Amino acid sequence: MDALLTYDSVEISFGGTAVVRDVSFSLHPGEIVGLVGESGSGKSSLIRAAMGLLGNNGLVTRGDIWFEGKSLPDLSEKEMRHIRGQKIGMIFQDCGASLCPIRTVGEQIAESMAAHGTADAAGAKAAALALFSRLRFRDVERIWNSYPFELSGGMNQRVGIAISVLMNPSVLLADEPTSALDTVVQREVLEELLELRELFGTAMILVSHDIGVISAMADTVLVLRQGHVVEGGGTRAVLDSPQNDYTRALLAAVPRLRRV
């Protein structure tokens, strides 16, 4: 099966200093790849590089990130706008912070879909309400007409996830999507992400420092330390029988999650 997204010996630098070095892996249709490691290990930089969101200081300085036969780091901002959202979606740690507080959820969804030419206002609303219902949101009309500040943090996160897949991207990049949520809402969000894979065949890269989340979600896992991949493979094999000293130390630091 051909890969959807391929990282080929990727190096990422900020201000001329490499923070990610020689990372290679592929994401296949319907697969969930987990990236785990301590803060500063380069997890978020890897997925932000695919979206062209490294900021003014960040660059892919070696290697390549391939999607649909194109080198993502070589694309212009105009070309990337046609890929973001429509072909590659992204879920941030705090989706509520990325929503405009003075415009309703519905207005923001309609504007986003219109900008990509995928639906007019009526079509956007129909698609959004249908997806909200499939994800078992309650009172979907109220959510459509609400301002973000009228919704709970957990609901804003769930809405952000729904928005990220409205245009049915083949790849979803999730950057710590549950770390700011309480346990109950975290479970709901994880179940919804898995349901998205079942409904749409969405492939995902999931960034998390939480071994329990990775254990529950990922098919394969890469363990990063200081910008390097120190271990990788099937999630169960890596978590049950880690071969690298750092992986063993990481698991030993969270012994309660060994039982997931």
SVG drawing of the C-alpha trace seen along z (x, -y; Angstrom):
<svg xmlns="http://www.w3.org/2000/svg" viewBox="-31 -40 54 47">
<polyline fill="none" stroke="black" stroke-width="0.4" points="0.0,0.0 1.4,-3.4 2.2,-5.9 0.2,-9.0 2.9,-11.1 6.6,-10.3 9.3,-11.9 12.7,-11.2 15.8,-11.9 14.2,-15.2 16.2,-17.8 14.5,-20.8 16.4,-23.9 15.5,-27.0 17.8,-30.0 20.4,-27.8 20.4,-25.2 19.1,-21.8 16.5,-20.5 15.3,-17.5 17.8,-15.3 17.5,-12.5 13.9,-11.4 12.3,-9.0 8.9,-7.3 5.8,-6.9 2.1,-7.2 -0.3,-4.8 -4.0,-5.0 -6.0,-4.4 -2.9,-4.2 -2.2,-6.0 1.4,-6.8 2.3,-8.0 5.1,-10.4 6.2,-10.3 9.0,-11.8 9.7,-14.5 9.2,-18.2 11.6,-19.6 12.1,-16.2 10.9,-17.6 7.5,-15.9 5.4,-19.1 8.1,-20.5 7.7,-17.4 4.0,-17.8 4.2,-21.6 6.8,-21.2 4.3,-19.2 1.8,-22.1 4.4,-24.8 3.8,-26.2 7.3,-26.4 7.3,-30.2 9.8,-32.7 12.7,-31.0 12.0,-27.4 13.1,-25.5 13.4,-22.0 17.2,-22.1 17.7,-18.6 15.6,-15.7 12.1,-16.0 8.4,-15.5 6.4,-14.0 2.7,-14.2 0.9,-13.2 4.3,-13.2 5.1,-16.8 7.8,-18.1 5.8,-20.0 8.7,-22.2 9.2,-23.4 5.6,-24.5 4.7,-28.2 2.3,-29.6 -0.4,-29.8 0.1,-26.1 0.0,-25.1 -3.3,-26.9 -4.9,-24.4 -3.5,-21.5 -4.2,-22.7 -7.6,-21.7 -8.7,-20.2 -6.1,-17.5 -4.2,-17.6 -6.1,-18.6 -4.6,-19.7 -5.9,-19.5 -4.1,-21.8 -3.7,-21.3 -6.3,-24.0 -8.7,-24.2 -10.7,-26.9 -7.8,-29.3 -7.8,-28.9 -11.5,-29.9 -12.4,-33.5 -14.2,-34.5 -16.5,-37.1 -17.9,-34.9 -20.1,-31.9 -18.9,-28.4 -21.2,-28.3 -19.8,-31.5 -16.3,-30.3 -17.0,-26.9 -18.9,-28.4 -16.1,-30.9 -13.4,-28.1 -15.3,-25.8 -16.1,-28.7 -12.4,-29.7 -11.6,-26.2 -14.4,-26.2 -15.9,-23.1 -19.4,-24.4 -21.6,-27.5 -23.1,-28.6 -26.0,-26.3 -23.9,-23.3 -21.4,-24.0 -24.1,-24.0 -25.6,-20.8 -22.2,-19.1 -21.3,-20.3 -24.6,-19.4 -24.5,-16.0 -21.0,-15.4 -21.9,-16.7 -24.8,-14.3 -22.6,-11.3 -20.2,-12.2 -23.2,-12.2 -23.1,-15.9 -26.2,-17.0 -28.2,-20.0 -26.2,-20.5 -28.1,-23.7 -27.2,-25.3 -23.5,-24.5 -23.7,-25.9 -25.1,-29.1 -22.8,-29.4 -19.8,-31.6 -16.8,-29.7 -17.0,-31.3 -20.5,-29.9 -19.1,-26.3 -17.1,-24.4 -13.4,-23.8 -14.1,-20.1 -16.8,-21.0 -14.6,-23.5 -12.0,-20.8 -14.6,-18.4 -15.8,-21.1 -12.2,-21.8 -11.7,-18.2 -15.0,-18.1 -13.9,-21.2 -10.5,-19.6 -12.2,-16.7 -15.2,-18.5 -13.4,-18.6 -12.5,-14.9 -8.7,-15.3 -6.8,-12.0 -4.3,-12.9 -4.9,-14.4 -2.1,-15.8 -3.0,-15.9 -0.7,-17.9 -1.4,-16.9 -5.2,-17.0 -6.2,-15.7 -3.6,-17.1 -5.7,-20.1 -8.8,-18.0 -10.1,-16.2 -10.2,-12.4 -13.9,-12.0 -13.7,-14.5 -10.3,-13.0 -11.9,-9.6 -14.7,-11.1 -12.1,-12.8 -10.0,-9.7 -13.2,-7.7 -14.1,-10.3 -10.7,-10.2 -10.9,-6.5 -14.4,-6.8 -13.1,-9.2 -10.8,-6.5 -13.6,-4.1 -16.0,-6.5 -13.5,-8.0 -10.4,-5.9 -8.5,-9.0 -4.8,-8.4 -3.3,-10.3 0.0,-11.3 -0.6,-11.7 1.8,-13.7 1.6,-13.1 3.7,-13.0 1.1,-10.6 2.1,-7.0 -1.5,-5.9 -2.9,-7.9 -0.3,-6.5 -1.0,-2.9 -4.8,-3.3 -4.6,-5.0 -1.4,-4.3 -0.7,-1.4 3.0,-2.3 5.1,-4.5 8.3,-6.5 10.1,-7.5 12.0,-10.8 14.8,-12.2 16.5,-15.5 15.4,-15.4 16.4,-11.8 14.3,-8.7 15.7,-6.3 13.2,-3.5 10.2,-2.7 7.9,0.1 4.5,1.6 3.1,-0.1 2.6,3.1 6.1,4.4 7.8,1.0 5.8,0.5 5.8,4.1 9.4,4.9 11.4,1.6 14.9,2.1 16.3,-1.4 17.4,-2.6 15.6,-6.0 12.3,-4.2 12.6,-2.1 13.2,-5.2 10.3,-6.9 8.0,-4.0 9.4,-3.7 8.5,-7.3 4.8,-6.5 4.4,-3.0 0.6,-3.2 0.4,-3.5 2.2,-0.2 -1.1,1.5 -3.0,-0.2"/>
</svg>
